[in-house]
Amino acid sequence: MAKVAVVMAVYNGERWLAEAIESVLVQTFADFELLIHDDGSTDNSLKILRDYAATDARITVTTGTNEGLAATLNRLIGTARAPFLARMDADDICLPDRFAKQVAYLDENPDCAVLGACETTIDAAGRRIAKIRVPLTHEEIDANNLRGVTSITHPTVMMRRDTVLRCGYDPTYPTSQDLDLWLRMAEIGRLANLPDIVLEFRIHGGSISGSKQDLQRQMCRRACEAAWARRGLTGMTFDYSDWRMADTPESRRAFHLRYGWQAWNHGYRDTWRHYALRSVADAPLSVEAWKLLIAGAIKRPRRKGA
C-alpha cells in the first residue's frame, strides 16, 4: 500500500495536464499512487491520462459524467487506501520535494490533520508572478478562515485520510468546498502550513465570469456562517476579498497591472516587463500603465524573487 494517494479531478484540462502529471511523477518521495478522475472532459484530457496510465503503474484513471469537484474528490478519496491524501490540480506544478517535506511533517506531528504550504503564483505561460506566504499555525489559519480569508491553498494540501473521511467535501457547495472542509476539519484536528514553497499555482482567466465570482463570495459566506453557528460564535466579521481575472477586456487590463506590480515587487523582472508592456499596449493613455512601466524601470523592487 502506498503512503500517499494523490487525488486529481480533471475537466477539460489538456493545456497544462501533462506538465502537472510530470511534476507529480518526478517527486523525490516516490511511494504514492496517483488517482485521477476525468469528469466528462470534451477535450483531449482523457487520452492524455490514459497514455500516462499505460506507462506508469502508479496511475489509475477513472471516468464519469460532470458531477462537480466535491463529488469527484469524495469518489477519489473513497477509493484511496493510503493514510495521506495529497491534492493536485490539472494546471499547477509540484516542486520535486513537495511530498517528502509534507510526509515528514505529518509523520512528526500526528495531531496535524491538514497541511498546506506556501506557493509561487505563475501565469498561463509559466511566468513567475509572486511568492505567496501564508500563516503557519492552526490558530492563525483558523482565525483567518473563520472570517472568509482562506489561508490554506487547496492544491498545496496533504491530509490524513481518516480525518477527511469523517468530514468529506460537501457536494452542495459548487465552489468554496475547500474552505468549508478546512473549517469543519479544524474542529476535529489541527491545521498547519509549511513555510516552504511546494507548488507553482497557475493564475489564468479561463471561463471565470463575474457571476461565478459572486457565487464564490456567497458560498464562502455560507461556509463561514455555518462554522459560526456550529461553534456558537457571535459578532464575527466577514472579510472575504478575492479578485480573479474574468474573460473581459477590462478584467484583462486590470490583471496586467495587478500582476505586473506583484512581479516587480517580488523581483521577477521578466514577468514585470511583460505585463508593463502589455498594460501600455492595452491602454496607451493610462497613467497607471505608464506608472508601472516607468516605476519598474527606475526603482528597485522591495523584495527579490528566486
VOBA-1610 file (N, C-alpha, C; in pm, whole numbers, padded with zeros to 5 digits, always signed):
BEGIN
Met+00084-00120+00000Met+00000+00000+00000Met+00087+00125+00000Ala+00055+00218-00086Ala+00132+00342-00094Ala+00109+00427+00032Lys+00203+00514+00060Lys+00191+00603+00176Lys+00104+00724+00144Val+00106+00769+00019Val+00033+00889-00023Val-00054+00855-00143Ala-00179+00901-00138Ala-00267+00895-00255Ala-00286+01037-00305Val-00245+01062-00427Val-00261+01194-00490Val-00393+01192-00565Val-00483+01286-00532Val-00614+01287-00595Val-00626+01411-00684Met-00663+01386-00809Met-00673+01493-00908Met-00803+01477-00987Ala-00881+01583-00991Ala-01001+01587-01073Ala-00971+01668-01198Val-01010+01616-01313Val-00978+01682-01440Val-01106+01705-01518Tyr-01120+01829-01566Tyr-01228+01860-01659Tyr-01173+01957-01764Asn-01159+01908-01886Asn-01106+01989-01996Asn-00975+02058-01957Gly-00881+01979-01910Gly-00755+02035-01862Gly-00636+02007-01950Glu-00658+01979-02078Glu-00549+01931-02163Glu-00431+02026-02174Arg-00453+02156-02160Arg-00346+02252-02187Arg-00224+02232-02097Trp-00248+02212-01968Trp-00136+02200-01873Trp-00131+02064-01805Leu-00214+01971-01848Leu-00228+01844-01778Leu-00098+01764-01774Ala-00030+01752-01886Ala+00094+01674-01889Ala+00198+01733-01795Glu+00209+01865-01793Glu+00306+01930-01705Glu+00274+01902-01558Ala+00144+01905-01524Ala+00103+01877-01387Ala+00137+01733-01348Ile+00104+01638-01435Ile+00132+01498-01405Ile+00282+01473-01393Glu+00359+01529-01484Glu+00505+01511-01479Glu+00562+01560-01347Ser+00507+01670-01296Ser+00559+01724-01170Ser+00531+01632-01052Val+00428+01551-01063Val+00400+01451-00960Val+00493+01331-00976Leu+00511+01286-01097Leu+00589+01165-01122Leu+00736+01180-01086Val+00788+01303-01085Val+00930+01323-01054Val+00954+01358-00908Gln+00856+01337-00821Gln+00874+01365-00679Gln+00988+01281-00621Thr+01064+01341-00532Thr+01171+01266-00466Thr+01115+01160-00373Phe+00994+01181-00322Phe+00923+01080-00244Phe+00834+01003-00341Ala+00868+00879-00367Ala+00804+00805-00477Ala+00697+00706-00433Asp+00672+00694-00301Asp+00576+00595-00252Asp+00435+00653-00255Phe+00382+00669-00375Phe+00248+00727-00389Phe+00173+00656-00502Glu+00041+00674-00498Glu-00045+00638-00610Glu-00112+00766-00658Leu-00133+00777-00788Leu-00195+00896-00846Leu-00332+00856-00900Leu-00437+00902-00832Leu-00574+00869-00867Leu-00636+00988-00939Ile-00672+00970-01063Ile-00723+01080-01145Ile-00861+01043-01199His-00955+01134-01181His-01090+01113-01236His-01117+01219-01341Asp-01145+01173-01462Asp-01185+01265-01569Asp-01335+01286-01559Asp-01373+01410-01534Asp-01512+01443-01503Asp-01590+01481-01629Gly-01584+01396-01731Gly-01661+01421-01852Gly-01598+01521-01946Ser-01465+01524-01954Ser-01396+01619-02043Ser-01438+01599-02188Thr-01445+01711-02261Thr-01476+01707-02404Thr-01354+01738-02489Asp-01240+01760-02424Asp-01116+01787-02498Asp-01030+01660-02499Asn-00901+01674-02509Asn-00810+01560-02521Asn-00759+01508-02387Ser-00819+01554-02278Ser-00769+01518-02145Ser-00765+01368-02121Leu-00872+01299-02156Leu-00880+01157-02125Leu-00772+01078-02199Lys-00744+01113-02322Lys-00637+01044-02395Lys-00502+01065-02328Ile-00476+01189-02286Ile-00351+01218-02216Ile-00340+01133-02090Leu-00448+01126-02015Leu-00448+01048-01891Leu-00422+00900-01917Arg-00490+00846-02016Arg-00474+00703-02046Arg-00333+00672-02097Asp-00276+00764-02171Asp-00138+00744-02218Asp-00042+00736-02100Tyr-00060+00824-02001Tyr+00027+00820-01883Tyr+00003+00693-01801Ala-00124+00655-01785Ala-00156+00536-01706Ala-00096+00410-01768Ala-00082+00412-01900Ala-00025+00295-01969Ala+00124+00280-01945Thr+00188+00387-01899Thr+00334+00383-01882Thr+00378+00386-01736Asp+00286+00409-01642Asp+00322+00417-01500Asp+00213+00348-01418Ala+00248+00240-01352Ala+00151+00160-01278Ala+00095+00232-01156Arg+00157+00342-01116Arg+00106+00417-01000Arg-00016+00500-01035Ile-00047+00514-01163Ile-00157+00599-01207Ile-00281+00515-01234Thr-00394+00557-01175Thr-00524+00496-01201Thr-00617+00605-01253Val-00680+00580-01365Val-00770+00677-01427Val-00912+00621-01427Thr-01006+00703-01381Thr-01148+00670-01389Thr-01219+00781-01464Thr-01337+00751-01514Thr-01412+00850-01590Thr-01557+00853-01544Gly-01624+00962-01576Gly-01765+00975-01542Gly-01822+01101-01600Thr-01947+01125-01571Thr-02011+01248-01616Thr-01968+01363-01526Asn-01995+01483-01570Asn-01955+01602-01495Asn-02043+01617-01372Glu-01993+01572-01258Glu-02073+01576-01135Glu-02023+01680-01035Gly-01920+01755-01071Gly-01871+01860-00984Gly-01750+01817-00903Leu-01673+01918-00858Leu-01546+01891-00792Leu-01562+01816-00660Ala-01655+01860-00575Ala-01669+01798-00443Ala-01705+01650-00455Ala-01802+01618-00539Ala-01842+01478-00556Ala-01729+01395-00614Thr-01656+01452-00709Thr-01544+01380-00769Thr-01435+01352-00667Leu-01401+01452-00585Leu-01297+01431-00484Leu-01341+01328-00381Asn-01468+01331-00341Asn-01518+01230-00248Asn-01505+01090-00308Arg-01534+01079-00437Arg-01522+00949-00504Arg-01376+00899-00500Leu-01283+00988-00531Leu-01142+00950-00531Leu-01093+00914-00392Ile-01133+00993-00293Ile-01091+00966-00155Ile-01147+00832-00108Gly-01268+00800-00153Gly-01328+00672-00115Gly-01254+00552-00169Thr-01186+00568-00281Thr-01111+00457-00340Thr-00966+00452-00291Ala-00918+00561-00234Ala-00779+00565-00186Ala-00762+00476-00063Arg-00644+00420-00048Arg-00614+00338+00069Arg-00494+00392+00147Ala-00424+00485+00092Ala-00306+00542+00158Ala-00349+00625+00279Pro-00268+00632+00383Pro-00304+00712+00501Pro-00301+00862+00477Phe-00223+00908+00378Phe-00215+01050+00348Phe-00274+01076+00210Leu-00345+01188+00198Leu-00403+01231+00072Leu-00341+01363+00030Ala-00292+01371-00091Ala-00238+01496-00145Ala-00330+01544-00256Arg-00363+01672-00253Arg-00443+01731-00359Arg-00353+01785-00468Met-00402+01778-00589Met-00329+01833-00703Met-00430+01873-00809Asp-00409+01987-00873Asp-00494+02032-00982Asp-00424+02013-01115Ala-00502+02013-01220Ala-00450+01981-01353Ala-00376+02096-01419Asp-00368+02211-01353Asp-00298+02325-01414Asp-00183+02377-01328Asp-00152+02308-01218Asp-00046+02353-01130Asp+00078+02264-01143Ile+00185+02303-01074Ile+00312+02231-01083Ile+00366+02208-00941Cys+00387+02082-00904Cys+00451+02049-00777Cys+00601+02068-00788Leu+00662+02125-00685Leu+00808+02122-00678Leu+00852+01981-00636Pro+00971+01938-00677Pro+01010+01797-00662Pro+01010+01742-00520Asp+01033+01828-00420Asp+01041+01778-00283Asp+00913+01803-00203Arg+00805+01837-00272Arg+00679+01865-00201Arg+00637+01750-00111Phe+00621+01630-00167Phe+00569+01517-00090Phe+00664+01480+00023Ala+00793+01483-00002Ala+00890+01447+00101Ala+00877+01538+00222Lys+00863+01667+00198Lys+00851+01762+00309Lys+00720+01744+00385Gln+00612+01722+00312Gln+00483+01711+00379Gln+00468+01580+00455Val+00517+01471+00398Val+00513+01343+00468Val+00595+01350+00596Ala+00712+01410+00589Ala+00797+01421+00708Ala+00727+01499+00818Tyr+00660+01609+00780Tyr+00590+01690+00881Tyr+00476+01611+00944Leu+00395+01546+00862Leu+00281+01472+00916Leu+00326+01355+01003Asp+00435+01291+00966Asp+00489+01183+01050Asp+00533+01236+01186Glu+00589+01356+01187Glu+00641+01414+01311Glu+00533+01485+01393Asn+00418+01513+01332Asn+00312+01588+01400Asn+00179+01514+01384Pro+00157+01409+01463Pro+00038+01326+01445Pro-00094+01397+01473Asp-00090+01513+01538Asp-00213+01587+01563Asp-00254+01674+01445Cys-00169+01687+01345Cys-00199+01771+01229Cys-00284+01691+01131Ala-00402+01744+01098Ala-00494+01677+01006Ala-00482+01729+00864Val-00453+01859+00852Val-00444+01924+00721Val-00316+02006+00715Leu-00235+01981+00614Leu-00108+02053+00599Leu-00100+02116+00461Gly-00097+02249+00459Gly-00075+02322+00335Gly+00068+02373+00331Ala+00092+02471+00247Ala+00227+02527+00232Ala+00218+02656+00153Cys+00333+02719+00135Cys+00340+02840+00055Cys+00352+02803-00093Glu+00335+02902-00178Glu+00335+02876-00322Glu+00393+02995-00397Thr+00429+02971-00520Thr+00462+03077-00615Thr+00350+03081-00717Thr+00297+03200-00742Thr+00195+03212-00847Thr+00265+03228-00981Ile+00206+03164-01083Ile+00256+03175-01220Ile+00139+03207-01311Asp+00169+03257-01430Asp+00062+03288-01524Asp+00045+03173-01623Ala-00038+03194-01723Ala-00069+03088-01818Ala+00055+03036-01890Ala+00152+03125-01912Ala+00275+03086-01982Ala+00383+03033-01889Gly+00353+03025-01759Gly+00451+02976-01662Gly+00543+03082-01607Arg+00517+03210-01639Arg+00600+03318-01583Arg+00568+03334-01434Arg+00672+03346-01352Arg+00651+03362-01209Arg+00606+03503-01177Ile+00507+03512-01088Ile+00448+03641-01053Ile+00486+03682-00911Ala+00460+03596-00813Ala+00482+03634-00674Ala+00498+03511-00586Lys+00570+03529-00476Lys+00577+03427-00372Lys+00467+03457-00270Ile+00381+03361-00247Ile+00269+03380-00156Ile+00302+03312-00024Arg+00313+03393+00080Arg+00338+03342+00214Arg+00207+03334+00290Val+00189+03229+00366Val+00064+03206+00438Val+00093+03187+00586Pro-00006+03210+00674Pro+00016+03185+00816Pro+00046+03038+00842Leu+00123+03011+00945Leu+00174+02875+00967Leu+00101+02798+01076Thr+00045+02867+01175Thr-00010+02797+01291Thr-00160+02774+01278His-00208+02674+01349His-00351+02642+01350His-00433+02764+01388Glu-00391+02832+01492Glu-00470+02945+01543Glu-00484+03055+01439Glu-00373+03089+01373Glu-00378+03194+01270Glu-00461+03150+01149Ile-00440+03028+01106Ile-00511+02978+00988Ile-00661+02974+01014Asp-00700+02918+01127Asp-00842+02903+01156Asp-00909+03038+01177Ala-00840+03131+01242Ala-00897+03265+01261Ala-00923+03332+01127Asn-00828+03321+01035Asn-00848+03377+00901Asn-00962+03308+00828Asn-00963+03175+00832Asn-01069+03101+00763Asn-01207+03140+00814Leu-01218+03162+00944Leu-01347+03196+01004Leu-01402+03330+00955Arg-01316+03417+00906Arg-01366+03543+00853Arg-01364+03547+00700Gly-01345+03432+00638Gly-01354+03424+00493Gly-01225+03447+00419Val-01115+03454+00491Val-00984+03471+00428Val-00917+03333+00425Thr-00939+03259+00319Thr-00889+03122+00311Thr-00737+03121+00318Ser-00684+03051+00416Ser-00540+03056+00443Ser-00470+02923+00423Ile-00537+02830+00358Ile-00473+02707+00310Ile-00511+02694+00163Thr-00411+02691+00076Thr-00436+02680-00067Thr-00463+02534-00103His-00579+02510-00162His-00628+02374-00183His-00525+02281-00249Pro-00465+02316-00363Pro-00374+02221-00427Pro-00238+02204-00360Thr-00213+02276-00249Thr-00090+02252-00173Thr-00109+02149-00063Val-00230+02101-00045Val-00266+02029+00077Val-00225+01882+00074Met-00181+01834+00192Met-00173+01692+00221Met-00251+01670+00350Met-00339+01569+00352Met-00431+01549+00464Met-00426+01403+00510Arg-00473+01382+00632Arg-00488+01246+00682Arg-00622+01190+00633Arg-00616+01077+00566Arg-00736+01020+00506Arg-00844+00990+00610Asp-00805+00937+00726Asp-00907+00900+00825Asp-00984+01022+00874Thr-00916+01136+00885Thr-00984+01258+00928Thr-01073+01313+00818Val-01026+01310+00695Val-01107+01357+00583Val-01234+01275+00571Leu-01225+01145+00592Leu-01342+01059+00579Leu-01448+01092+00683Arg-01408+01149+00795Arg-01506+01189+00897Arg-01583+01314+00856Cys-01529+01388+00762Cys-01592+01514+00719Cys-01641+01505+00575Gly-01550+01485+00483Gly-01584+01479+00342Gly-01613+01616+00284Tyr-01593+01629+00153Tyr-01632+01751+00084Tyr-01784+01755+00073Asp-01842+01871+00092Asp-01987+01887+00084Asp-02025+01917-00061Pro-02092+01824-00131Pro-02125+01845-00272Pro-02230+01952-00297Thr-02291+02004-00191Thr-02386+02114-00211Thr-02316+02247-00229Tyr-02183+02248-00214Tyr-02105+02369-00242Tyr-02049+02359-00384Pro-02101+02440-00477Pro-02044+02439-00612Pro-01906+02504-00617Thr-01872+02581-00516Thr-01741+02642-00501Thr-01717+02663-00352Ser-01595+02698-00313Ser-01557+02714-00171Ser-01568+02584-00092Gln-01563+02470-00163Gln-01566+02341-00093Gln-01448+02327+00002Asp-01335+02385-00038Asp-01215+02371+00045Asp-01229+02446+00176Leu-01275+02571+00172Leu-01291+02648+00295Leu-01387+02578+00390Asp-01499+02531+00338Asp-01594+02460+00422Asp-01528+02339+00488Leu-01447+02265+00413Leu-01380+02147+00469Leu-01278+02187+00574Trp-01199+02290+00548Trp-01098+02332+00647Trp-01166+02373+00778Leu-01277+02444+00768Leu-01346+02488+00889Leu-01399+02370+00969Arg-01450+02269+00902Arg-01501+02151+00973Arg-01387+02064+01027Met-01281+02050+00949Met-01168+01969+00997Met-01094+02035+01112Ala-01098+02168+01118Ala-01034+02239+01229Ala-01103+02210+01361Glu-01225+02159+01355Glu-01300+02127+01476Glu-01267+01988+01530Ile-01192+01908+01453Ile-01156+01774+01499Ile-01006+01746+01487Gly-00931+01842+01434Gly-00787+01823+01418Gly-00717+01957+01404Arg-00587+01953+01384Arg-00506+02074+01373Arg-00475+02103+01228Leu-00466+02232+01196Leu-00427+02279+01064Leu-00287+02339+01073Ala-00213+02331+00963Ala-00080+02391+00959Ala-00042+02419+00815Asn+00052+02510+00798Asn+00116+02535+00669Asn+00266+02526+00686Leu+00333+02466+00590Leu+00478+02470+00587Leu+00525+02608+00541Pro+00640+02654+00589Pro+00694+02781+00539Pro+00755+02767+00401Asp+00772+02645+00355Asp+00835+02618+00226Asp+00738+02639+00110Ile+00792+02682-00003Ile+00715+02687-00127Ile+00721+02548-00190Val+00603+02487-00211Val+00600+02350-00264Val+00524+02339-00396Leu+00468+02451-00443Leu+00380+02444-00559Leu+00390+02573-00639Glu+00377+02560-00770Glu+00355+02675-00857Glu+00207+02674-00895Phe+00138+02777-00847Phe-00008+02788-00859Phe-00040+02877-00979Arg-00108+02819-01076Arg-00130+02891-01201Arg-00255+02978-01196Ile-00237+03105-01234Ile-00347+03200-01243Ile-00377+03226-01390His-00500+03203-01428His-00537+03227-01568His-00685+03258-01575Gly-00727+03321-01683Gly-00865+03367-01695Gly-00963+03255-01715Gly-00936+03169-01814Gly-01030+03062-01843Gly-01168+03117-01870Ser-01266+03056-01807Ser-01405+03098-01828Ser-01465+03158-01703Ile-01377+03207-01612Ile-01428+03265-01489Ile-01508+03390-01521Ser-01629+03398-01472Ser-01718+03510-01501Ser-01747+03587-01374Gly-01804+03706-01393Gly-01843+03786-01279Gly-01945+03715-01193Ser-02037+03642-01255Ser-02139+03572-01180Ser-02077+03462-01094Lys-01973+03396-01145Lys-01907+03292-01067Lys-01833+03352-00949Gln-01776+03470-00967Gln-01710+03536-00854Gln-01812+03571-00747Asp-01932+03613-00789Asp-02039+03640-00692Asp-02076+03512-00618Leu-02084+03401-00691Leu-02116+03273-00628Leu-02008+03233-00529Gln-01882+03257-00565Gln-01771+03227-00475Gln-01788+03300-00343Arg-01822+03427-00350Arg-01843+03505-00228Arg-01959+03447-00146Gln-02068+03414-00213Gln-02185+03362-00143Gln-02154+03231-00072Met-02084+03141-00141Met-02052+03012-00081Met-01950+03026+00032Cys-01859+03119+00016Cys-01762+03146+00122Cys-01833+03194+00248Arg-01926+03286+00229Arg-02002+03336+00344Arg-02086+03225+00408Arg-02145+03142+00323Arg-02224+03030+00375Arg-02139+02939+00463Ala-02017+02907+00416Ala-01928+02821+00495Ala-01892+02885+00628Cys-01865+03015+00625Cys-01830+03086+00749Cys-01948+03090+00846Glu-02065+03124+00795Glu-02182+03132+00882Glu-02216+02997+00943Ala-02197+02890+00865Ala-02222+02756+00920Ala-02124+02726+01032Ala-01998+02765+01015Ala-01898+02743+01119Ala-01928+02827+01242Trp-01968+02952+01221Trp-02004+03037+01335Trp-02115+02972+01416Ala-02215+02919+01346Ala-02329+02857+01414Ala-02285+02732+01490Arg-02204+02648+01427Arg-02158+02525+01493Arg-02080+02556+01620Arg-02001+02662+01614Arg-01911+02694+01726Arg-01972+02794+01825Gly-02093+02840+01797Gly-02158+02935+01886Gly-02091+03070+01890Leu-02036+03113+01776Leu-01964+03240+01769Leu-02060+03351+01727Thr-02048+03465+01792Thr-02129+03582+01758Thr-02039+03701+01732Gly-02093+03801+01661Gly-02019+03923+01635Gly-01902+03905+01540Met-01905+03800+01458Met-01796+03774+01365Met-01806+03865+01243Thr-01691+03898+01184Thr-01687+03979+01064Thr-01648+03893+00945Phe-01701+03929+00828Phe-01673+03856+00705Phe-01587+03946+00618Asp-01462+03907+00599Asp-01364+03993+00531Asp-01321+03938+00396Tyr-01404+03855+00337Tyr-01368+03792+00210Tyr-01330+03897+00105Ser-01221+03871+00038Ser-01180+03955-00074Ser-01103+03868-00171Asp-01157+03851-00290Asp-01090+03768-00389Asp-01114+03829-00526Trp-01006+03846-00599Trp-01018+03901-00735Trp-00960+03801-00832Arg-01040+03766-00931Arg-00995+03673-01033Arg-01019+03734-01170Met-00931+03701-01261Met-00944+03755-01395Met-01063+03691-01466Ala-01153+03774-01515Ala-01263+03727-01598Ala-01224+03745-01745Asp-01300+03684-01832Asp-01267+03689-01974Asp-01329+03812-02039Thr-01287+03929-01991Thr-01332+04057-02046Thr-01211+04146-02066Pro-01217+04242-02159Pro-01103+04333-02179Pro-01068+04411-02053Glu-01170+04456-01979Glu-01145+04534-01858Glu-01072+04450-01753Ser-01116+04326-01738Ser-01053+04239-01639Ser-00910+04206-01680Arg-00887+04184-01808Arg-00751+04153-01853Arg-00658+04270-01831Arg-00706+04392-01853Arg-00622+04510-01828Arg-00588+04520-01680Ala-00688+04496-01595Ala-00663+04500-01451Ala-00565+04391-01409Phe-00577+04274-01471Phe-00485+04163-01444Phe-00342+04204-01477His-00322+04263-01593His-00187+04301-01635His-00124+04399-01537Leu-00202+04495-01490Leu-00150+04591-01393Leu-00121+04526-01259Arg-00216+04452-01210Arg-00204+04391-01077Arg-00083+04299-01069Tyr-00071+04210-01164Tyr+00036+04112-01157Tyr+00169+04167-01208Gly+00164+04274-01286Gly+00287+04343-01319Gly+00352+04401-01195Trp+00271+04467-01111Trp+00325+04521-00987Trp+00372+04411-00893Gln+00295+04303-00883Gln+00337+04193-00795Gln+00470+04133-00841Ala+00483+04113-00971Ala+00608+04056-01024Ala+00726+04148-00996Trp+00706+04278-01012Trp+00814+04373-00984Trp+00851+04370-00836Asn+00751+04370-00748Asn+00778+04368-00605Asn+00852+04243-00560His+00831+04132-00631His+00894+04006-00593His+01021+03977-00673Gly+01062+04073-00753Gly+01189+04059-00822Gly+01186+03979-00951Tyr+01068+03949-01003Tyr+01058+03875-01129Tyr+01053+03975-01244Arg+01171+04020-01283Arg+01181+04132-01377Arg+01125+04098-01515Asp+01147+03977-01563Asp+01096+03942-01695Asp+00943+03945-01697Thr+00883+03896-01589Thr+00737+03898-01581Thr+00687+04041-01570Trp+00753+04123-01485Trp+00715+04265-01475Trp+00719+04331-01612Arg+00827+04310-01685Arg+00843+04375-01816Arg+00730+04333-01911His+00698+04205-01910His+00592+04155-01998His+00460+04226-01968Tyr+00425+04234-01840Tyr+00295+04293-01806Tyr+00295+04444-01814Ala+00407+04506-01789Ala+00415+04652-01805Ala+00393+04690-01951Leu+00459+04620-02041Leu+00443+04649-02184Leu+00301+04616-02230Arg+00244+04507-02179Arg+00108+04473-02215Arg+00011+04580-02165Ser+00035+04632-02045Ser-00053+04734-01989Ser-00053+04860-02074Val+00065+04902-02117Val+00074+05021-02203Val+00009+04994-02338Ala+00029+04874-02392Ala-00034+04840-02520Ala-00186+04835-02507Asp-00235+04786-02394Asp-00379+04779-02371Asp-00442+04917-02365Ala-00373+05009-02297Ala-00430+05141-02272Ala-00319+05245-02279Pro-00283+05291-02399Pro-00171+05384-02416Pro-00186+05515-02340Leu-00309+05553-02307Leu-00332+05678-02236Leu-00348+05658-02086Ser-00330+05537-02038Ser-00349+05508-01897Ser-00229+05553-01814Val-00254+05639-01717Val-00149+05685-01627Val-00094+05567-01547Glu-00184+05478-01502Glu-00141+05365-01420Glu-00050+05271-01499Ala-00079+05252-01627Ala+00005+05164-01709Ala+00145+05223-01724Trp+00154+05352-01751Trp+00285+05416-01766Trp+00359+05421-01634Lys+00284+05437-01525Lys+00347+05437-01393Lys+00415+05303-01366Leu+00348+05193-01401Leu+00407+05061-01384Leu+00534+05046-01466Leu+00530+05090-01590Leu+00646+05076-01677Leu+00763+05161-01630Ile+00735+05287-01597Ile+00843+05379-01559Ile+00896+05348-01420Ala+00804+05327-01323Ala+00849+05300-01186Ala+00931+05172-01181Gly+00887+05071-01255Gly+00961+04946-01256Gly+01099+04961-01317Ala+01113+05056-01408Ala+01241+05074-01475Ala+01341+05151-01391Ile+01292+05240-01303Ile+01384+05327-01232Ile+01398+05295-01083Lys+01308+05211-01029Lys+01313+05181-00886Lys+01352+05036-00863Arg+01409+05012-00746Arg+01440+04875-00707Arg+01317+04812-00643Pro+01295+04685-00667Pro+01183+04617-00601Pro+01208+04606-00452Arg+01097+04596-00377Arg+01108+04588-00231Arg+01160+04453-00185Arg+01138+04348-00263Arg+01187+04215-00228Arg+01229+04144-00354Lys+01309+04044-00338Lys+01362+03974-00454Lys+01305+03833-00463Gly+01281+03790-00584Gly+01234+03653-00608Gly+01347+03565-00652Ala+01319+03436-00647Ala+01421+03339-00688Ala+01411+03312-00836
//
